[in-house]
């Protein structure tokens, strides 16, 4: 049995288990709170069990953490794991503050940027007016709105998939969007973020999960704009997706709101290994620059190759590209790549159902992707019957 057949068999078993669970849900869902009935949970990118796949679907960093990070984690495992971690993660807040030139009081840390975002929705975005975010963006935002019962309005991106800040200048309870945006990879210039923060009285949350690969962080603006909150993650640029470390930087009054929510939910969101590893990652600036630049170089090479194969590629400042081929269906392309042991992300959503989001891998992985596309596209052209 091949790897994919084995995985298919496991999927069939999973579907059977879901069917059994569905019967129990019908019987026992009367115990759910009302809000649970309304939730459609966020679905993360597939984490396959097979080892020989080229995994270009979840925007992880293709390079491992630095040796300094590994040494810090190893040193922390000897005796300290029997003890609780620092609930305030002061060493990490100071390391982040030192890196960005802000005070530790302006930094909040949490269990991945998704937890930081969750506390932000509950602590800063739940007001009487609806919050605003793009119609094509990180799909966790509407999930948080349902969970916290926050009214929202989705603001359409323009025809080029760009954010227009003038569309957000309306009464609102807060504004949130990624920069670069996800899944498009498009970047909003820093001066436009400053303009938006100036022209609204609401909190403006900039989700900078991918900022390390292009553009300039808006953290430099927080002194002039007390309504600006910047959220980042160590999962992408610092290769720590497995440790789950996220953080926010903003005016200390905004940070205090997040601390109050966090300490009403979980006083110890970061374990000792996560704190130690993240501190070392911020201190090892040379390695961060080396891997960041390697990803950017691979991205530019891949974009050139995709253009040569007839793809349309949106401008990307992230560690992924958002592409479509005018002559081929995106779902069919994704399936063809999967047959060749390469997985990418396909969103079956309005306006973008013909796009693929492709994470930037190592140079050999990017080359394997291009070779697989050349092979499939070449086969399609051979079987295409020319018009009479």
N, C-alpha and C positions, 0 to 999 in steps of 0.2 A: 504493500500500500504506500503510495507517494505521500509526501508531507502535506500537500494540499488536500488529498483525499482523507488523510487522518484528521486534518483540521475541520474538514467538512463534516466528518462523522461526529466530532466533538460538538460542532454547531447544531447538528440534528439532535444530539442528546440534550443540549442546552435548551433547544426549542421545546422538547418534550417536558423538561423540568419547568419551563415557563408556563406551559399549558396546565401542568398540575398546580402550579402556584396560582394561576389565574382562577381556577376553581375555588381555591381557598380564599383568594381575595374577595371573590363574590360573596362568600359566606361570612367573612370576618371584617370586611372593610367598614362595617358600621361602627367599629371602634376608632376609626381614623378621625382626626380633627377635621373640620370643614375645609381648611386651607389645603390639606393633603390631596383632597379630591380634585383640586384645580391645578395641581402641579404637573408640568411636563418637564422632567428632569433634563439637565444638560447631559449630552452624550459626548464623552471625550473621544479623541482619535483612537483608533484600534491599537491595542498593545498585543500583537500576535505572540503565540507560543513558539513558533518556529525560529530557529537560530540563523538560518541561511538567507533570510530575507534582507533586502536592502530597504531600510525603513525610512522613507522620506515623507511621512504623513503627520508627524506631531511636532515639528519644529524644535526638536532637541538639538543640542550642540553636537556636532559629529566628533568632537575632540574630548578626551577625558579631562577631569579636573587636574590641576597642577600638582606637582610633587609636594609642594608646601601644604596644600589642602589635605592630601592623603596622610602626610606626617602628623598634621594637627589632629585629624580624626583618630589615628592610631594612638597617639599620646593620650587622648581623652578616654580611651576604652579600658585602660588598665584597672583603675580603682574607682573612678568617679561615677560609673553608671548606676551604682546603688543609691546615689543621692539625686534629689531633684535638681533640675537646672535652675539657673537664675531666672525668675519669672519676668524680669524686666529686660533680660538679654543686654545688659549695659555695655559689655565689651563690643557686641555687634553694632549697637547703635552708635557707639563712638567711632568704630571703624568706618561705618557708612558716612557718618558726619565728617570725619577726616578726609575721606575720599572726595566728597562733594563740597567741602568747605562750608558746612553748616553746623549748627550746634546739635548735640545729641538730643536735646529737647524738641528738636524739629523732626525727629525720626521715630517712626512706629514700625515694628516688625511683627510678622505673623507667619502662620504655617502655609507658605506659598502665597502668591499674590491673589489667588482666588479667595482665601480667607480674609485677606486685607480688603479686597473688594466687597466681600459680604458684610464686614463691619462698617465699611463706608456707606453701603446702601442703607443699613439699619441705623447708623449713627448720624449721617450727614445728608442723606438724600430723601428721607421719608418726611415729606411735608404735605401741605394742603394742595399745592400746585403740582402738575405732572412734571416728571423729569424728561429730558430730551437726550436722545442718542441716535446714531445713524441707522438707516434701515438695513444696511449691510455692514455688519460689525461683529464683535465677539458675541457669540450666541448665549453666553452665560448671563448677559445683562437682562433680557426678558425673563429668564428663570428667577433671578434675584427679585425682580419686580413682583412676580407672582408670589414668591415665598414671603416677602415682606409687605405684600399688598400695597404696592406703590403704583400709582397711576403713571403712565408714560406715554410719550408720543415719539414715534420713529420719524426722523427727518431724512428724506431721500438724499442720497448722494447725487451729484450731477451726472450727466451722461458719460463723463470720463472717470466716474467713480471717485470723485474728489469731494471733500467736505467744504461747504460754503458757510463761513461763520455768520454771514448775514441772515441765514435761515434760522439761526439759534437766538436771534435778538427778539425774543418774545417772552411774555411772562412764563416763568418756569420755576420748579422746585430744585433745580440742579441740572448740570450738563455733564455728560460723561462720554468719552470716546477714546479708542486707542490711538496712539501716534508713535510709529506708523500704524495705520489702521489695519485691522485684521478682518477678513483674510486677504484684503487687496494688496497690502504692503505699501500703500501710498502715504506720503509724508505731508503733514501740514507745517508750513514754516513757522519758526518760533515767534516772529513778529505778529503773526495772525493769532496765535494763542494769547499773547499779551494783549492784543486788541480786544479779543473776546472777553478776557478776564476783566478788562477795564469797563466794558460796555454792559456788563450784567452784574446784578447784585447777588446772584445765586452762587453756590459753590460750583467751581469748574474742576472736574476730575480728569486728569490726563493719564491714561493707562499706557505706560511706556515699556511694555513687556519686551519690545524689539528695538528699543532706541539705541542699543549698543552697536547695531549694525548699520546705522545711517542717521543723519540728522544730528540735532543738538538737544540735550535734555532741557526741559523747562524748569528744572530745579533752580536755575539761576534767577528765575522770575519771582520766587516766593516772597522775597523781602518787599517787593513793590506791590504784590498782589496777595493780600491775606486770604482771599477766597479761592486760591489755587492749591490743589492737592495733587501731587505727583506720585503715582504708584509704579513700582518696578518689581522685578523678580530676579532671583539668582539662577533660575532654571535654564535660561537661554545663553546669555553672554558668558556666564561663569560656570557652565557645565554642571550645575547642581540640581537638575530636575528631580533626582532621586532623594535629595535631602529635604525638599519642600521649604524654601525660604523666600518670603516676599517682604516688601517694605514700602512704606509711604513716607514722603517728605513734604512738609508744609508748615504753616504757621503753628506754633505750639498750642494755640487754642483749638485748632482743628485736630491736632494730634491727641489732645486731652480727650476729645469726644471718642476717638477710636480706642484709647486706653480704657475708658469707662465701659465701653461695650465689651471689649476683650476680657476685662476682669469681672464682668458679669456673666461670662460664657466659659472661659477656660484660662486660668492664670498661667498655665505652662504650655503655650502653643508650640514652642521650639525646644527640642531636646538638646542635650549637651553636644551630641555629635553634629547636629545642624548648626549650632552656634559656633562651635570650634571651626568647622569646615568653612562656613561663610566668612568668618573673620579673616581666616587665612586667604580666602579668595580675593577679598578686597585689598589685602596687603601685597599680594603677588601681582603687582601692576604689569610687569613685563610679560608674564605668561598670558594675562588677559588681552593685552594688546596684540600679542603674537597670534593667538587663536582667532581673535576678532577680525584681524586683517586677513587671515587665511580664508575665513568664511566669506568675507566681502569679495576677495579675489575670485573665489570659486563661483560665487553668484554671478559676477560679471562675465566670466567665461561661459557659464551655462546659458545666460541670457543670449549671448552671441550665437551659440550653437542652436538654441531653440528658434531664433529668428531664421537661421539658415534652413531649418526644417519646416518653415511656413507657419510657425506659431505666432500669435499676437501676445505680447507680454506687457503687463502693466508695469510702470516704473516702480521699483521696489527699493525701500530703505530697510528691509528686514532680512531675516535669515531664511527667507522663502521667496518664491516667485508665484504669481497668479497668472495663469496662462489659458488660452483657448486656441483651438485650431479651427479655422473657418470651414474646413472640408470634412471634419470628423467629429462624431459625437463624443462628449467628454466621458460619459459613463463607459462607452465602448473602449476608449483609450485607457481608462483606469483599469478595466478588466484585462485588457491586453498586457498591460504592464504587470499586473498581478500574476498572470500566467507565466511571466518571465521573472518571478520572484522579487518584484519591486512594487512597493505599495506607496500610493500618494493619496491625497485627500480630495474627495469629490463631494461638493455640497449640493444636495437636491433642493435648492431654494430658488425663489423667484429672482430673476435678473442674473443669477450667477450659475445656473444649472449646467451651462456649457463651459465652465471654467474648472481647472484643476489647480489646487494649491500644492506646490512641490517644495519640500524642505531642502535646504542646501546641505549636502553630505560632504564627505571627503572628496578629493579629486578623483580617486578611482570609482567611487560611488556615482559621482556626476557623470563620469565617462561611461559607466555601465548603463546609466539611464539613457544617455544620448544614443548609445549603440542599440539599445532595445527599441527606442523610438524609430531609429533609422530602419531597423529590421522590419518592424511592423508596418510603418508607412510605405516602405518599399514593396512589401507583400501586397498591400492594398492597391497600390498603383498598378501592379502586374495583373491583378484580377479585375481591374476596372475596364469595362468595355467602352472603347471610344465611341462618341456619337457618329452616326452614319453621315 
